[in-house]
Amino acid sequence: MIGLPPCLPAPVSASRQRGPVFRFFHFHPAFSSSVCLTALMLAAPATVLAETGRNPLLTHNSAPNAAVQPVLASGKAVAAQHSAGAPPSPEAPITGGDTAAIVLTAQRAQYDLALSESSGGNTLSASGSMTYTVHDACTAWSTQQHLDIQSATRSGGAVTMVSDYTTLESKDGRHLVFRTVQKSNNTVLQTISGEASLEPKQGGGVVHYEKPIRKTVKLPPGTMFPMAHTAAIIAAAKQKTGSISPLLFDGTGDDGAQYTYITAFKWGAPETAPPFPALKNMLAARVHVAFFGRAQETILPDYEIGMRYFANGVSDMLDMDFGDFRMAGTLRSLTIPSAPKQC
């Protein structure tokens, strides 16, 4: 998802430390708490594969798999769970949605980021840029996200955060190779890398982490990887489902999958036409995504992001809520490459 997309870092309260990667966006952004803005540094896909020692994309076809269809839930059911102090449940009833009909596109999108609101009083200024790239590798999606943010805070002074994140996700939604590196003022804060897989017949899956420490974590049934998550969001928006609550694993945290709660509305022709020919006559929807940890006491989301999502997976009009402050993202440039000629 951007989608986060779908990873954007920034200082937030101690209770909201983990954020998703901006995939769109599957955009998904990750900001760190009191340290300041977090950064995820992109590594080349070759480096990711070198760390895991395997390329899972060579042994599986790219046909869509039913196991990665979204788990759709009614907004009332999820709201009731939250009011009781519990995160969204992956067992919520399926109400519709068909990701097989969603056609995502390769892209290179560049965003300008600017501080839109500061509620905590600690963040004085924040600005930056983000580049989100999706390559069509025939049987897989290769994504790269680079985030660069400069901020000034009362407690920590000037801070430069560089966030890089890269993935290789099979198009059947069953395999993911990932690497995340977070930096602050050129100091590496954390590196997370590994490989994950989902087994539709057995239900759920597993993550084999290489960094920060070697370990294995199970993924619950209903878990989705970033690009499949993006397709689920667009499918829900297109079918006017209203809300969905799929589990997401994107490789930005070392504790496995996390809950997401998504609302989508106003599917149709954009009220404001985008200034890019590739998006002309493209239908879109307003989308809000909240990311939650899996701890039972979790009530508030770790991170929230709003955006306008187009039918092909491109997003604009970003509204990123990091708790203590918010940032707006404006799509500055967009390139849609031609589809691969040989696959």
N, C-alpha and C positions, 0 to 999 in steps of 0.2 A: 504494500500500500504505500503511498509516500508515507505506496504505497506504500512507507510511511512512507507505501510507500511504503513501506511503507513503513535514520536515527538522528535526532536533534538533541543536544545536551544543553543544560543550563542549571543554575543554582536553584534548588527548590528546598522545601522543608525536609527534615530527616525522615519523615514518614512517606515521602514521595521520591525515593531515590532512583528507582528504575524507570526508564522510559523506553519506548519501542523504537524501532528503526523506521525512519521515514521512507516507505517504499513507494508509496502511492503506487510507498510510497510506501505498495505497499508501501506506501510511505510509512516508515516507522522511525522517529527522533529519540535520542536518549540523553537526558540531562542529569547531572550529578547533583547531590544536595549541597551542603554548606561549602563544599570545596570551591564551587563556582560553576562555570559552564563545563560540561563534559565533552570530550572529543573522541570520535571514532575514526581511526585512520585506515583508509582503504589499502588493501594489499591486492596485488595482481592475482587473478584466479589460479595461475600456476603456483603461486606461493601457498595458497590455500590447499591445493591438491598435494603439494609437497609435504605439508605438515600431516595430513591424514594418511598419505601413502596410497590412496585409492581414488579412482574416478568412477563413482557409482553410475554415471550417465552412459557408460559404454555397454552396460548389461541390461538396460531396461528400455522399453519402447516409450513413446511419448503420448500414448492414447490416454485420454482423460479417465480417471478412476473414480468410481462412486464413493470411495472412502474419503475423498477430499471435498465432497459436496458440503455446503455450509449447514451448520446446525442452527435452524431458525427458531427463534422464540418470540413469544408475544411480549411487548413492552411491559404489560401489567405483571406478568410472571416474574420478570427480572427485577422490576421495581419492588415487588413484594419481598424478594430475596434480600435486596439491599436494605430495605427498611428493617429486616430482621437481623442485619449485621452479617449477611453472607454474600459472597461474590456470585456473579452469574453462574448458573449451572450448565455444564455441557450436556446434561440429559434433558434440557428443555425440549418441548415438542417441536417437531419439524412441521413447518407450515407452508413450505414451497421454496422455489429457487432452483435455478438450473445453470450451473457454471459452465457446462459444456457449450452453451450458446454464446458465451462471452469471448470476444476476440480481442486479446490484448495486443499492444504494439510495442516494438522496440522504440526507444526514444533517448534523447539527450535533452534534459530540461535544466535550465539555470534559473535560480531564484535569488532575489534580493530580499534580505531579512532586516526588519526594523522593529525597535521596541514600540509596542502599541499601548502598553499599560504596565505600571509598576505599583503593586498594592502593598508589598512588604516594607517598602522604604529603603531596602538595602541596595537595590539595583538602581544606579543613577543613569546609566546609558547602556545600550546594547545594539549592535548592528553586525551585519555579516552577509554571507552568501552561502548557497548550497547548490551543488551540482548532482543531479540524479541521472544515472545512465543505465539503460536496459539494453542488452544485446540478445538477439535471437540466435541461439546456437543450435538450431534445428530440434534436438531432443531435449534442450534445456534452456532456461533463462539465466543469463549471467548479469548480475546487477552490481553497480558500484555507486556509492554515495559519499560525497565529500562535503563536509560542513566546516566552515571557518567563521568563528564569531569573536568579536572584540567587545568586551564589556568593562564597565567601571562600577565598582561597588564601594560602599562606605567602609566595609570591613576588610576587604582584600585588595583594594586599589585596582589597577588595570590588569585585565586577564585576557589572554588569547587562547581560545579553545579551537583545536583542530580535530574534527571527528571524521574517521574513515571506516567504512563498512563495506564488505563485499560478500556476495553469495553466488552459488551455482546451484540452481534448483531444477530438478527434472520436471518436464512438462506433465508427467503423469501424477505429480504431486507427492511422490513417494520418497524422494531423496533430496537432501540439502547439505551442501558443504558451506561453511561459514567462517568468517574471520572479522573480528571487531577490535579496533585499537583506539583507546581514548588517551588524549594528550591535553595537558594544560601548561601553557608557557614552555613548550618543547619538552616537558617531562611526561613520560609515559605513566599514566595512572593505572591502566589495566588492559590486558590483552585476553580476548576470548576467542577460541577457535575449536573446530571439531567437525563432526559429521553426524547427521541425524537421518533416520529412516522411519517410514510408517508401513505397517503391514495390515492392509485392509481386511484380510480374512481372519486374522487373529485379533484385530482391534488394537488401536494404540500403536506405539512404536518405542524407539529408544534413541537417546543422544549419547554419542561417545565424545566426550570433551578431551581435547589435547592440552588446552590452556584455559584458565590459569593453572589448573591441576588436572591430571588424568583421572577421569571418573566417568561412570555411566549413570544416566538418569532416564527413568521411564517416562514416556509420553502417554497421556490418557487417550482413550478413544475419542474421536471428534477433533483431534488436534489438526491444524492446518499450517502449511508453510506460507511465507510471505506472498508470493504471486498468486497462489490458490486463494489466499485470504482476500487479496484485492479483487479477484474474479467474483468471490462470494458477495463482497460489498456491492459491486456493480449489478450483479444478478438480483440482489434484494431490492436495490433502488429501481431497477428496470421493471420488476414485477410489483413494485409498490408494496412490498412486504411490511415496511414500516421500521422494524427493528430485527436484528439478529445478534446472537451472542456466541460466536465460535471461539474455541480455544486457539491460541496462536503460539507457534514457536518460530522465532526469527533469528536466534543466535546472538542476541544482544545482552543476554543475561546468562549466568551460570547455574540457574536453578530450574531449568526446564520450561514448560509451557506456561502461558499466562492467559487470564480471561480477557476477553474484549467485549464491549457492548457498543453496538453500532446502530445509529438511527440515520435513515436516509429519507429525503422528502423532495418534493418539487421536481420529479423526473420529467424531462421534456426539453424543449428548446431553451437555451440560456436566456435569462432576462437581459443580461449584458453580453453582447457578442465578443468573443475573445479576438485579439488582434493577430491571430496566427492562421494562415490558410489551411493548415493541416486539421484545424478544429472547426472549420466552417461547416455549418449544417450538422454538427455533431451534437447529439443529445447529451444531457448532463443532469446531475442531481447535487443538491447540497447534502453533505455527509458530516456526521459528527462521530468520532471514535474515542472511546474511553478505555484505558488499559489498566487492568487490576492485577495485583499479585494474587497468588492462590492461597494465602493464609486465610483461615476462617474468620479472623477478626477484621479482615480488610473491608472497609466501607468506602473510603475515598479512593478515587483512581490515582495511580502513580503518575499518569500523564494523560492529557486530552488534546485532541487536534480536530479542527474543523476545516473543511475544504470544499471546493466544487470539483466533483469527479466527473470526467467525461467517459463516454461509453468505451473508449479504447484504452483506458487506464491512465491517461494524462490527467494531472490535477493542477488547479490554480487557486487563488484566493485563500491562502493558508492562514489559519488562526491557531497558533500554538500556545497552549496554556501550561505553564510550568509551575503553577501554584503561586509563587511570589511575584511573577511577572508574565506578560504575554508578548508574543512577537507575531508580526504579520509578514507573510511571505508573498511576494509578487513575482509571477512568472515573467522573467525578462527575455529569455530566448528559448526556442523550441525547435529541435531537429528530429524529424521522423525518417530514419534510414530505410532504404529499400529492403524488402524481404530477401533472405538468402536465396541465391539462384540454385545452389546445389545442396541438398540435404539427404 
